[in-house]
Amino acid sequence: MARPIAKDYGTKRRLILNQAARLFANEGFDRTSVSRVAQACEISKANVYHYYGGKDEILFDILDAYLSGLRDRIVGMDLADQTAQKRFSLTITEILLAYQGADFEHRLQANVMGHLPPKQQAILQGYQKDLVSHLSGLVSGIAPQVFEGDKPKLRAATMSVFGMLNWFYMWNPNADENARKDYGELVSKLCLNGVPNL
């Protein structure tokens, strides 16, 4: 008979992921042991191994949950009845709101993903590509004549938008919801209307 799943299985697993994300981001993935994660969770090392086979599994689960959730949240927005400009603006703000509270995960995807096996990296990069492709479609939809037949220009424009969003994340990690919405509006106006119309 299979061993029954404990009632607190999901809660404990989330605790491990949350504490590990904090430790991996702040103390370094290489320098953080499973014992250190267990200590932060106030559980035994053996208990951590009940859920995960090692640090790589923990790291993958952190990033898989974060990136798939981010992708699903943004790509799944219901924007069918909106203009191209409004779809872009709403998506920009939603990305900034989705970044809120994900500081550790965001740093790990940028700095530690390379520790994972290539197949797992490919899965995570797939989520990132989906998000970039989605925003690229929104950027193109604003002015299709500008980007027609010029994929490099479209990619450059799309990644420039992400650059503005990631700048805000890096320098304002504790910004509240209103600050994120205000910055989202600024980015949208800058992209849609230019500096003279800010």
Contact map, one row per residue, 1 for C-alpha under 8 A:
111000000000000000000000000000000000000000000000000000000000000000000000000000000000000000000000000000000000000000000000000000000000000000000000000000000000000000000000000000000000000000000000000000
111100000000000000000000000000000000000000000000000000000000000000000000000000000000000000000000000000000000000000000000000000000000000000000000000000000000000000000000000000000000000000000000000000
111110000000000000000000000000000000000000000000000000000000000000000000000000000000000000000000000000000000000000000000000000000000000000000000000000000000000000000000000000000000000000000000000000
011111000000000000000000000000000000000000000000000000000000000000000000000000000000000000000000000000000000000000000000000000000000000000000000000000000000000000000000000000000000000000000000000000
001111101000000000000000000000000000000000000000000000000000000000000000000000000000000000000000000000000000000000000000000000000000000000000000000000000000000000000000000000000000000000000000000000
000111111000000000000000000000000000000000000000000000000000000000000000000000000000000000000000000000000000000000000000000000000000000000000000000000000000000000000000000000000000000000000000000000
000011111100000000000000000000000000000000000000000000000000000000000000000000000000000000000000000000000000000000000000000000000000000000000000000000000000000000000000000000000000000000000000000000
000001111111000000000000000000000000000000000000000000000000000000000000000000000000000000000000000000000000000000000000000000000000000000000000000000000000000000000000000000000000000000000000000000
000011111111100000000000000000000000000000000000000000000000000000000000000000000000000000000000000000000000000000000000000000000000000000000000000000000000000000000000000000000000000000000000000000
000000111111110000000000000000000000000000000000000000000000000000000000000000000000000000000000000000000000000000000000000000000000000000000000000000000000000000000000000000000000000000000000000000
000000011111111000000000000000000000000000000000000000000000000000000000000000000000000000000000000000000000000000000000000000000000000000000000000000000000000000000000000000000000000000000000000000
000000011111111100000000000000000000000000000000000000000000000000000000000000000000000000000000000000000000000000000000000000000000000000000000000000000000000000000000000000000000000000000000000000
000000001111111110000000000000000000000000000000001000000000000000000000000000000000000000000000000000000000000000000000000000000000000000000000000000000000000000000000000000000000000000000000000000
000000000111111111000000000000000000000000000000000000000000000000000000000000000000000000000000000000000000000000000000000000000000000000000000000000000000000000000000000000000000000000000000000000
000000000011111111100000000000000000000010000000000000000000000000000000000000000000000000000000000000000000000000000000000000000000000000000000000000000000000000000000000000000000000000000000000000
000000000001111111110000000000000000110010000001000000000000000000000000000000000000000000000000000000000000000000000000000000000000000000000000000000000000000000000000000000000000000000000000000000
000000000000111111111000000000000000000000000000000000000100110000000000000000000000000000000000000000000000000000000000000000000000000000000000000000000000000000000000000000000000000000000000000000
000000000000011111111100000000000000000000000000000000000000010000000000000000000000000000000000000000000000000000000000000000000000000000000000000000000000000000000000000000000000000000000000000000
000000000000001111111110000000000000100110000000000000000000000000000000000000000000000000000000000000000000000000000000000000000000000000000000000000000000000000000000000000000000000000000000000000
000000000000000111111111000000000000100000000000000000000110000000000000000000000000000000000000000000000000000000000000000000000000000000000000000000000000000000000000000000000000000000000000000000
000000000000000011111111100000000000000000000000000000000010010000000000000000000000000000000000000000011001000000000000000000000000000000000000000000000000000000000000000000000000000000000000000000
000000000000000001111111110000000000000000000000000000000000000000000000000000000000000000000000000000010000000000000000000000000000000000000000000000000000000000000000000000000000000000000000000000
000000000000000000111111111110010000100000000000000000000000000000000000000000000000000000000000000000000000000000000000000000000000000000000000000000000000000000000000000000000000000000000000000000
000000000000000000011111111111010000000000000000000000000000000000000000000000000000000000000000000000000001000000000000000000000000000000000000000000000000000000000000000000000000000000000000000000
000000000000000000001111111110000000000000000000000000000000000000000000000000000000000000000000000000011011000000000000000000000000000000000000000000000000000000000000000000000000000000000000000000
000000000000000000000111111100000000000000000000000000000000000000000000000000000000000000000000000000010000000000000000000000000000000000000000000000000000000000000000000000000000000000000000000000
000000000000000000000011111110110000000000000000000000000000000000000000000000000000000000000000000000000000000000000000000000000000000000000000000000000000000000000000000000000000000000000000000000
000000000000000000000011111111110000000000000000000000000000000000000000000000000000000000000000000000000000000000000000000000000000000000000000000000000000000000000000000000000000000000000000000000
000000000000000000000011101111110000000000000000000000000000000000000000000000000000000000000000000000000000000100000000000000000000000000000000000000000000000000000000000000000000000000000000000000
000000000000000000000001000111111000000000000000000000000000000000000000000000000000000000000000000000000000000000000000000000000000000000000000000000000000000000000000000000000000000000000000000000
000000000000000000000000001111111000000000000000000000000000000000000000000000000000000000000000000000000000000000000000000000000000000000000000000000000000000000000000000000000000000000000000000000
000000000000000000000011001111111101100000000000000000000000000000000000000000000000000000000000000000000000000000000000000000000000000000000000000000000000000000000000000000000000000000000000000000
000000000000000000000000000001111111100000000000000000100000000000000000000000000000000000000000000000000000000000000000000000000000000000000000000000000000000000000000000000000000000000000000000000
000000000000000000000000000000011111110000001001000001100000000000000000000000000000000000000000000000000000000000000000000000000000000000000000000000000000000000000000000000000000000000000000000000
000000000000000000000000000000001111111000011000000000000000000000000000000000000000000000000000000000000000000000000000000000000000000000000000000000000000000000000000000000000000000000000000000000
000000000000000000000000000000011111111100000000000000000000000000000000000000000000000000000000000000000000000000000000000000000000000000000000000000000000000000000000000000000000000000000000000000
000000000000000100110010000000011111111110001000000000000000000000000000000000000000000000000000000000000000000000000000000000000000000000000000000000000000000000000000000000000000000000000000000000
000000000000000100000000000000000111111111111011000000000000000000000000000000000000000000000000000000000000000000000000000000000000000000000000000000000000000000000000000000000000000000000000000000
000000000000000000000000000000000011111111111000000000000000000000000000000000000000000000000000000000000000000000000000000000000000000000000000000000000000000000000000000000000000000000000000000000
000000000000000000100000000000000001111111100000000000000000000000000000000000000000000000000000000000000000000000000000000000000000000000000000000000000000000000000000000000000000000000000000000000
000000000000001100100000000000000000111111100000000000000000000000000000000000000000000000000000000000000000000000000000000000000000000000000000000000000000000000000000000000000000000000000000000000
000000000000000000000000000000000000011111110000000000000000000000000000000000000000000000000000000000000000000000000000000000000000000000000000000000000000000000000000000000000000000000000000000000
000000000000000000000000000000000000011111111011000000000000000000000000000000000000000000000000000000000000000000000000000000000000000000000000000000000000000000000000000000000000000000000000000000
000000000000000000000000000000000010011001111111000000000000000000000000000000000000000000000000000000000000000000000000000000000000000000000000000000000000000000000000000000000000000000000000000000
000000000000000000000000000000000110111000111111100000000000000000000000000000000000000000000000000000000000000000000000000000000000000000000000000000000000000000000000000000000000000000000000000000
000000000000000000000000000000000000000000011111110000000000000000000000000000000000000000000000000000000000000000000000000000000000000000000000000000000000000000000000000000000000000000000000000000
000000000000000000000000000000000000010000111111111000000000000000000000000000000000000000000000000000000000000000000000000000000000000000000000000000000000000000000000000000000000000000000000000000
000000000000000100000000000000000100010000111111111100000000000000000000000000000000000000000000000000000000000000000000000000000000000000000000000000000000000000000000000000000000000000000000000000
000000000000000000000000000000000000000000001111111111000000000000000000000000000000000000000000000000000000000000000000000000000000000000000000000000000000000000000000000000000000000000000000000000
000000000000000000000000000000000000000000000111111110000000000000000000000000000000000000000000000000000000000000000000000000000000000000000000000000000000000000000000000000000000000000000000000000
000000000000100000000000000000000000000000000011111110000000000000000000000000000000000000000000000000000000000000000000000000000000000000000000000000000000000000000000000000000000000000000000000000
000000000000000000000000000000000000000000000001111111101100000000000000000000000000000000000000000000000000000000000000000000000000000000000000000000000000000000000000000000000000000000000000000000
000000000000000000000000000000000000000000000000111111101000000000000000000000000000000000000000000000000000000000000000000000000000000000000000000000000000000000000000000000000000000000000000000000
000000000000000000000000000000000100000000000000100111111100000000000000000000000000000000000000000000000000000000000000000000000000000000000000000000000000000000000000000000000000000000000000000000
000000000000000000000000000000001100000000000000000111111110000000000000000000000000000000000000000000000000000000000000000000000000000000000000000000000000000000000000000000000000000000000000000000
000000000000000000000000000000000000000000000000000001111111000000000000000000000000000000000000000000000000000000110000000000000000000000000000000000000000000000000000000000000000000000000000000000
000000000000000000000000000000000000000000000000000111111111100000000000000000000000000000000000000000000000000000000000000000000000000000000000000000000000000000000000000000000000000000000000000000
000000000000000010010000000000000000000000000000000101111111110000000000000000000000000000000000000000000000000000000000000000000000000000000000000000000000000000000000000000000000000000000000000000
000000000000000000011000000000000000000000000000000000111111111000000000000000000000000000000000000000000000000000010000000000000000000000000000000000000000000000000000000000000000000000000000000000
000000000000000000000000000000000000000000000000000000011111111100000000000000000000000000000000000000000000000000010001000000000000000000000000000000000000000000000000000000000000000000000000000000
000000000000000010000000000000000000000000000000000000001111111110000000000000000000000000000000000000000000000000000000000000000000000000000000000000000000000000000000000000000000000000000000000000
000000000000000011001000000000000000000000000000000000000111111111000000000000000000000000000000000000001000000000000000000000000000000000000000000000000000000000000000000000000000000000000000000000
000000000000000000000000000000000000000000000000000000000011111111100000000000000000000000000000000000001001100000000000000100000000000000000000000000000000000000000000000000000000000000000000000000
000000000000000000000000000000000000000000000000000000000001111111110000000000000000000000000000000000000000000000000000000100000000000000000000000000000000000000000000000000000000000000000000000000
000000000000000000000000000000000000000000000000000000000000111111111000000000000000000000000000000000000000000000000000000000000000000000000000000000000000000000000000000000000000000000000000000000
000000000000000000000000000000000000000000000000000000000000011111111100000000000000000000000000000001001000000000000000000000000000000000000000000000000000000000000000000000000000000000000000000000
000000000000000000000000000000000000000000000000000000000000001111111110000000000000000000000000000000000000000000000000000100110000000000000000000000000000000000000000000000000000000000000000000000
000000000000000000000000000000000000000000000000000000000000000111111111000000000000000000000000000000000000000000000000000100100000000000000000000000000000000000000000000000000000000000000000000000
000000000000000000000000000000000000000000000000000000000000000011111111100000000000000000000000000000000000000000000000000000000000000000000000000000000000000000000000000000000000000000000000000000
000000000000000000000000000000000000000000000000000000000000000001111111110000000000000000000010010000000000000000000000000000000000000000000000000000000000000000000000000000000000000000000000000000
000000000000000000000000000000000000000000000000000000000000000000111111111100000000000000000000000000000000000000000000000000110110000000000000000000000000000000000000000000000000000000000000000000
000000000000000000000000000000000000000000000000000000000000000000011111111100000000000000000000000000000000000000000000000000000000000000000000000000000000000000000000000000000000000000000000000000
000000000000000000000000000000000000000000000000000000000000000000001111111110000000000000000000010000000000000000000000000000000000000000000000000000000000000000000000000000000000000000000000000000
000000000000000000000000000000000000000000000000000000000000000000000111111110000000000000100110000000000000000000000000000000000010000000000000000000000000000000000000000000000000000000000000000000
000000000000000000000000000000000000000000000000000000000000000000000011111110000000000000000000000000000000000000000000000000000010010000000000000000000000000000000000000000000000000000000000000000
000000000000000000000000000000000000000000000000000000000000000000000011111111000000000000000000000000000000000000000000000000000000000000000000000000000000000000000000000000000000000000000000000000
000000000000000000000000000000000000000000000000000000000000000000000000111111100000000000100000000000000000000000000000000000000000000000000000000000000000000000000000000000000000000000000000000000
000000000000000000000000000000000000000000000000000000000000000000000000000111110000000000000000000000000000000000000000000000000000000000000000000000000000000000000000000000000000000000000000000000
000000000000000000000000000000000000000000000000000000000000000000000000000011111100001000000000000000000000000000000000000000000000000000000000000000000000000000000000000000000000000000000000000000
000000000000000000000000000000000000000000000000000000000000000000000000000001111100000000000000000000000000000000000000000000000000000000000000000000000000000000000000000000000000000000000000000000
000000000000000000000000000000000000000000000000000000000000000000000000000000111110000000000000000000000000000000000000000000000000000000000000000000000000000000000000000000000000000000000000000000
000000000000000000000000000000000000000000000000000000000000000000000000000000111111111000000000000000000000000000000000000000000000000000000000000000000000000000000000000000000000000000000000000000
000000000000000000000000000000000000000000000000000000000000000000000000000000001111111000000000000000000000000000000000000000000000000000000000000000000000000000000000000000000000000000000000000000
000000000000000000000000000000000000000000000000000000000000000000000000000000000111111100000000000000000000000000000000000000000000000001001100000000000000000000000000000000000000000000000000000000
000000000000000000000000000000000000000000000000000000000000000000000000000000000111111110000000000000000000000000000000000000000000000000000100000000000000000000000000000000000000000000000001000000
000000000000000000000000000000000000000000000000000000000000000000000000000000000111111111000000000000000000000000000000000000000000000000000000000000000000000000000000000000000000000000000000000000
000000000000000000000000000000000000000000000000000000000000000000000000000000100111111111100000000000000000000000000000000000000000000001000000000000000000000000000000000000000000000000000000000000
000000000000000000000000000000000000000000000000000000000000000000000000000000000001111111110000000000000000000000000000000000000000001001100100000000000000000000000000000000000000000000010000000000
000000000000000000000000000000000000000000000000000000000000000000000000000000000000111111111000000000000000000000000000000000000000000000000000000000000000000000000000000000000000000110010000000000
000000000000000000000000000000000000000000000000000000000000000000000000000000000000011111111100000000000000000000000000000000000000000000000000000000000000000000000000000000000000000000000000000000
000000000000000000000000000000000000000000000000000000000000000000000000010010000000001111111110000000000000000000000000000000000000001000000000000000000000000000000000000000000000000000000000000000
000000000000000000000000000000000000000000000000000000000000000000000000000000000000000111111111000000000000000000000000000000000000000000000000000000000000000000001000000000000000000100110000000000
000000000000000000000000000000000000000000000000000000000000000000000000000000000000000011111111100000000000000000000000000000000000000000000000000000000000000000000000000000000001101110000000000000
000000000000000000000000000000000000000000000000000000000000000000000000010000000000000001111111110000000000000000000000000000000000000000000000000000000000000000000000000000000000000000000000000000
000000000000000000000000000000000000000000000000000000000000000000000100010000000000000000111111111000000000000000000000000000000000000000000000000000000000000000000000000000000000000000000000000000
000000000000000000000000000000000000000000000000000000000000000000000000000000000000000000011111111100000000000000000000000000000000000000000000000000000000000000001000100000000001100100000000000000
000000000000000000000000000000000000000000000000000000000000000000000000000000000000000000001111111100000000000000000000000000000000000000000000000000000000000000000000000000001001100000000000000000
000000000000000000000000000000000000000000000000000000000000000000000100100000000000000000000111111111000000000000000000000000000000000000000000000000000000000000000000000000000000000000000000000000
000000000000000000000000000000000000000000000000000000000000000000000000000000000000000000000011111111100100000000000000000000000000000000000000000000000000000000000000100000000000000000000000000000
000000000000000000000000000000000000000000000000000000000000000000000000000000000000000000000001111111100000000000000000000000000000000000000000000000000000000000000000000011111000000000000000000000
000000000000000000000000000000000000000000000000000000000000000000000000000000000000000000000000011111100000000000000000000000000000000000000000000000000000000000000000000000000000000000000000000000
000000000000000000000000000000000000000000000000000000000000000001000000000000000000000000000000011111111100000000000000000000000000000000000000000000000000000000000000000000000000000000000000000000
000000000000000000000000000000000000000000000000000000000000000000000000000000000000000000000000001111111110000000000000000000000000000000000000000000000000000000000000100010000000000000000000000000
000000000000000000001100110000000000000000000000000000000000000000000000000000000000000000000000000001111111000000000000000000000000000000000000000000000000000000000000000000000000000000000000000000
000000000000000000001000100000000000000000000000000000000000011001000000000000000000000000000000000001111111100000000000000000000000000000000000000000000000000000000000000000000000000000000000000000
000000000000000000000000000000000000000000000000000000000000000000000000000000000000000000000000001001111111110000000000000000000000000000000000000000000000000000000000000000000000000000000000000000
000000000000000000000000100000000000000000000000000000000000000000000000000000000000000000000000000000111111111100000000000000000000000000000000000000000000000000000000000000000000000000000000000000
000000000000000000001001100000000000000000000000000000000000001000000000000000000000000000000000000000011111111110000000000000000000000000000000000000000000000000000000000000000000000000000000000000
000000000000000000000000000000000000000000000000000000000000001000000000000000000000000000000000000000001111111110000000000000000000000000000000000000000000000000000000000000000000000000000000000000
000000000000000000000000000000000000000000000000000000000000000000000000000000000000000000000000000000000111111110000000000000000000000000000000000000000000000000000000000000000000000000000000000000
000000000000000000000000000000000000000000000000000000000000000000000000000000000000000000000000000000000011111111000000000000000000000000000000000000000000000000000000000000000000000000000000000000
000000000000000000000000000010000000000000000000000000000000000000000000000000000000000000000000000000000011111111100000000000000000000000000000000000000000000000000000000000000000000000000000000000
000000000000000000000000000000000000000000000000000000000000000000000000000000000000000000000000000000000001111111110000100000000000000000000000000000000000000000000000000000000000000000000000000000
000000000000000000000000000000000000000000000000000000000000000000000000000000000000000000000000000000000000001111111000100000000000000000000000000000000000000000000000000000000000000000000000000000
000000000000000000000000000000000000000000000000000000010000000000000000000000000000000000000000000000000000000111111000000000000000000000000000000000000000000000000000000000000000000000000000000000
000000000000000000000000000000000000000000000000000000010011000000000000000000000000000000000000000000000000000011111101100000000000000000000000000000000000000000000000000000000000000000000000000000
000000000000000000000000000000000000000000000000000000000000000000000000000000000000000000000000000000000000000001111111100000000000000000000000000000000000000000000000000000000000000000000000000000
000000000000000000000000000000000000000000000000000000000000000000000000000000000000000000000000000000000000000000011111110000000000000000000000000000000000000000000000000000000000000000000000000000
000000000000000000000000000000000000000000000000000000000000000000000000000000000000000000000000000000000000000000001111111000000000000000000000000000000000000000000000000000000000000000000000000000
000000000000000000000000000000000000000000000000000000000001000000000000000000000000000000000000000000000000000000011111111100000000000000000000000000000000000000000000000000000000000000000000000000
000000000000000000000000000000000000000000000000000000000000000000000000000000000000000000000000000000000000000011011111111110000000000000000000000000000000000000000000000000000000000000000000000000
000000000000000000000000000000000000000000000000000000000000000000000000000000000000000000000000000000000000000000000111111111000000000000000000000000000000000000000000000000000000000000000000000000
000000000000000000000000000000000000000000000000000000000000000000000000000000000000000000000000000000000000000000000011111111100000000000000000000000000000000000000000000000000000000000000000000000
000000000000000000000000000000000000000000000000000000000000001100110000000000000000000000000000000000000000000000000001111111110000000000000000000000000000000000000000000000000000000000000000000000
000000000000000000000000000000000000000000000000000000000000000000000000000000000000000000000000000000000000000000000000111111111000000000000000000000000000000000000000000000000000000000000000000000
000000000000000000000000000000000000000000000000000000000000000000000000000000000000000000000000000000000000000000000000011111111100000000000000000000000000000000000000000000000000000000000000000000
000000000000000000000000000000000000000000000000000000000000000000110010000000000000000000000000000000000000000000000000001111111110000000000000000000000000000000000000000000000000000000000000000000
000000000000000000000000000000000000000000000000000000000000000000100010000000000000000000000000000000000000000000000000000111111111000000000000000000000000000000000000000000000000000000000000000000
000000000000000000000000000000000000000000000000000000000000000000000000000000000000000000000000000000000000000000000000000011111111100000000000000000000000000000000000000000000000000000000000000000
000000000000000000000000000000000000000000000000000000000000000000000010000000000000000000000000000000000000000000000000000001111111110000000000000000000000000000000000000000000000000000000000000000
000000000000000000000000000000000000000000000000000000000000000000000010011000000000000000000000000000000000000000000000000000111111111000000000000000000000000000000000000000000000000000000000000000
000000000000000000000000000000000000000000000000000000000000000000000000000000000000000000000000000000000000000000000000000000011111111100000000000000000000011000000000000000000000000000000000000000
000000000000000000000000000000000000000000000000000000000000000000000000000000000000000000000000000000000000000000000000000000001111111110000000000000000000000000000000000000000000000000000000000000
000000000000000000000000000000000000000000000000000000000000000000000000001000000000000000000000000000000000000000000000000000000111111111000000000000000000000000000000000000000000000000000000000000
000000000000000000000000000000000000000000000000000000000000000000000000000000000000000100100000000000000000000000000000000000000011111111100000000000000000010000000000000000000000000000000000000000
000000000000000000000000000000000000000000000000000000000000000000000000000000000000000000000000000000000000000000000000000000000001111111110000000000000110010000000000000000000000000000000000000000
000000000000000000000000000000000000000000000000000000000000000000000000000000000000000000000000000000000000000000000000000000000000111111111000000000000000000000000000000000000000000000000000000000
000000000000000000000000000000000000000000000000000000000000000000000000000000000001001100000000000000000000000000000000000000000000011111111100000000000000000000000000000000000000000000000000000000
000000000000000000000000000000000000000000000000000000000000000000000000000000000000000100000000000000000000000000000000000000000000001111111110000000000100110000000000000000000000000000000000000000
000000000000000000000000000000000000000000000000000000000000000000000000000000000000000000000000000000000000000000000000000000000000000111111111011000000100000000000000000000000000000000000000000000
000000000000000000000000000000000000000000000000000000000000000000000000000000000001000000000000000000000000000000000000000000000000000011111111000000000000000000000000000000000000000000000000000000
000000000000000000000000000000000000000000000000000000000000000000000000000000000001100100000000000000000000000000000000000000000000000001111111000000000000000000000000000000000000000000000000000000
000000000000000000000000000000000000000000000000000000000000000000000000000000000000000000000000000000000000000000000000000000000000000000111111111000000000000000000000000000000000000000000000000000
000000000000000000000000000000000000000000000000000000000000000000000000000000000000000000000000000000000000000000000000000000000000000000011111111100000000000000000000000000000000000000000000000000
000000000000000000000000000000000000000000000000000000000000000000000000000000000000000000000000000000000000000000000000000000000000000000000011111100000000000000000000000000000000000000000000000000
000000000000000000000000000000000000000000000000000000000000000000000000000000000000000000000000000000000000000000000000000000000000000000010011111100000000000000000000000000000000000000000000000000
000000000000000000000000000000000000000000000000000000000000000000000000000000000000000000000000000000000000000000000000000000000000000000010011111111101100000000000000000000000000000000000000000000
000000000000000000000000000000000000000000000000000000000000000000000000000000000000000000000000000000000000000000000000000000000000000000000001111111100000000000000000000000000000000000000000000000
000000000000000000000000000000000000000000000000000000000000000000000000000000000000000000000000000000000000000000000000000000000000000000000000001111100000000000000000000000000000000000000000000000
000000000000000000000000000000000000000000000000000000000000000000000000000000000000000000000000000000000000000000000000000000000000000000000000001111111100000000000000000000000000000000000000000000
000000000000000000000000000000000000000000000000000000000000000000000000000000000000000000000000000000000000000000000000000000000000000000000000001111111110000000000000000000000000000000000000000000
000000000000000000000000000000000000000000000000000000000000000000000000000000000000000000000000000000000000000000000000000000000000000000000000000001111111000000000000000000000000000000000000000000
000000000000000000000000000000000000000000000000000000000000000000000000000000000000000000000000000000000000000000000000000000000000000000000000001001111111100000000000000000000000000000000000000000
000000000000000000000000000000000000000000000000000000000000000000000000000000000000000000000000000000000000000000000000000000000000000100110000001001111111110000000000000000000000000000000000000000
000000000000000000000000000000000000000000000000000000000000000000000000000000000000000000000000000000000000000000000000000000000000000100000000000000111111111000000000000000000000000000000000000000
000000000000000000000000000000000000000000000000000000000000000000000000000000000000000000000000000000000000000000000000000000000000000000000000000000011111111100000000000000000000000000000000000000
000000000000000000000000000000000000000000000000000000000000000000000000000000000000000000000000000000000000000000000000000000000000000000100000000000001111111110000000000000000000000000000000000000
000000000000000000000000000000000000000000000000000000000000000000000000000000000000000000000000000000000000000000000000000000000001001100100000000000000111111111000000000000000000000000000000000000
000000000000000000000000000000000000000000000000000000000000000000000000000000000000000000000000000000000000000000000000000000000001000000000000000000000011111111100000000000000000000000000000000000
000000000000000000000000000000000000000000000000000000000000000000000000000000000000000000000000000000000000000000000000000000000000000000000000000000000001111111110000000000000000000000000000000000
000000000000000000000000000000000000000000000000000000000000000000000000000000000000000000000000000000000000000000000000000000000000000000000000000000000000111111111000000000000000000000100000000000
000000000000000000000000000000000000000000000000000000000000000000000000000000000000000000000000000000000000000000000000000000000000000000000000000000000000011111111100000000000000000000000000000000
000000000000000000000000000000000000000000000000000000000000000000000000000000000000000000000000000000000000000000000000000000000000000000000000000000000000001111111110000000000000000000000000000000
000000000000000000000000000000000000000000000000000000000000000000000000000000000000000000000000000000000000000000000000000000000000000000000000000000000000000111111111000000000000000000100000000000
000000000000000000000000000000000000000000000000000000000000000000000000000000000000000000010001000000000000000000000000000000000000000000000000000000000000000011111111100000000000000000000000000000
000000000000000000000000000000000000000000000000000000000000000000000000000000000000000000000000000000000000000000000000000000000000000000000000000000000000000001111111110000000000000000000000000000
000000000000000000000000000000000000000000000000000000000000000000000000000000000000000000000000000000000000000000000000000000000000000000000000000000000000000000111111111000000000000000000000000000
000000000000000000000000000000000000000000000000000000000000000000000000000000000000000000000000000000000000000000000000000000000000000000000000000000000000000000011111111110000000000000000000000000
000000000000000000000000000000000000000000000000000000000000000000000000000000000000000000000001001000100000000000000000000000000000000000000000000000000000000000001111111110000000000000000000000000
000000000000000000000000000000000000000000000000000000000000000000000000000000000000000000000000000000000000000000000000000000000000000000000000000000000000000000000111111110000000000000000000000000
000000000000000000000000000000000000000000000000000000000000000000000000000000000000000000000000000000000000000000000000000000000000000000000000000000000000000000000011111110000000000000000000000000
000000000000000000000000000000000000000000000000000000000000000000000000000000000000000000000000000000000000000000000000000000000000000000000000000000000000000000000001111111100000000000000000000000
000000000000000000000000000000000000000000000000000000000000000000000000000000000000000000000000000100100000000000000000000000000000000000000000000000000000000000000001111111100000000000000000000000
000000000000000000000000000000000000000000000000000000000000000000000000000000000000000000000000000100000000000000000000000000000000000000000000000000000000000000000000000111110000000000000000000000
000000000000000000000000000000000000000000000000000000000000000000000000000000000000000000000000000100000000000000000000000000000000000000000000000000000000000000000000000111111111000000000000000000
000000000000000000000000000000000000000000000000000000000000000000000000000000000000000000000000000100000000000000000000000000000000000000000000000000000000000000000000000001111111000000000000000000
000000000000000000000000000000000000000000000000000000000000000000000000000000000000000000000000100100000000000000000000000000000000000000000000000000000000000000000000000000111111100000000000000000
000000000000000000000000000000000000000000000000000000000000000000000000000000000000000000000000000000000000000000000000000000000000000000000000000000000000000000000000000000111111110000000000000000
000000000000000000000000000000000000000000000000000000000000000000000000000000000000000000000000000000000000000000000000000000000000000000000000000000000000000000000000000000111111111000000000000000
000000000000000000000000000000000000000000000000000000000000000000000000000000000000000000001001100000000000000000000000000000000000000000000000000000000000000000000000000000111111111100000000000000
000000000000000000000000000000000000000000000000000000000000000000000000000000000000000000001001100000000000000000000000000000000000000000000000000000000000000000000000000000001111111110000000000000
000000000000000000000000000000000000000000000000000000000000000000000000000000000000000000000000000000000000000000000000000000000000000000000000000000000000000000000000000000000111111111000000000000
000000000000000000000000000000000000000000000000000000000000000000000000000000000000000000001000000000000000000000000000000000000000000000000000000000000000000000000000000000000011111111100000000000
000000000000000000000000000000000000000000000000000000000000000000000000000000000000000010011001000000000000000000000000000000000000000000000000000000000000000000000000000000000001111111110000000000
000000000000000000000000000000000000000000000000000000000000000000000000000000000000000010001000000000000000000000000000000000000000000000000000000000000000000000000000000000000000111111111000000000
000000000000000000000000000000000000000000000000000000000000000000000000000000000000000000000000000000000000000000000000000000000000000000000000000000000000000000000000000000000000011111111100000001
000000000000000000000000000000000000000000000000000000000000000000000000000000000000000000010000000000000000000000000000000000000000000000000000000000000000000010010000000000000000001111111110000000
000000000000000000000000000000000000000000000000000000000000000000000000000000000000000110010000000000000000000000000000000000000000000000000000000000000000000000000000000000000000000111111111000000
000000000000000000000000000000000000000000000000000000000000000000000000000000000000000000000000000000000000000000000000000000000000000000000000000000000000000000000000000000000000000011111111110011
000000000000000000000000000000000000000000000000000000000000000000000000000000000000000000000000000000000000000000000000000000000000000000000000000000000000000000000000000000000000000001111111111011
000000000000000000000000000000000000000000000000000000000000000000000000000000000000000000000000000000000000000000000000000000000000000000000000000000000000000000000000000000000000000000111111110000
000000000000000000000000000000000000000000000000000000000000000000000000000000000000100000000000000000000000000000000000000000000000000000000000000000000000000000000000000000000000000000011111110000
000000000000000000000000000000000000000000000000000000000000000000000000000000000000000000000000000000000000000000000000000000000000000000000000000000000000000000000000000000000000000000001111111111
000000000000000000000000000000000000000000000000000000000000000000000000000000000000000000000000000000000000000000000000000000000000000000000000000000000000000000000000000000000000000000001111111111
000000000000000000000000000000000000000000000000000000000000000000000000000000000000000000000000000000000000000000000000000000000000000000000000000000000000000000000000000000000000000000000100111111
000000000000000000000000000000000000000000000000000000000000000000000000000000000000000000000000000000000000000000000000000000000000000000000000000000000000000000000000000000000000000000000000111111
000000000000000000000000000000000000000000000000000000000000000000000000000000000000000000000000000000000000000000000000000000000000000000000000000000000000000000000000000000000000000000001100111111
000000000000000000000000000000000000000000000000000000000000000000000000000000000000000000000000000000000000000000000000000000000000000000000000000000000000000000000000000000000000000001001100111111
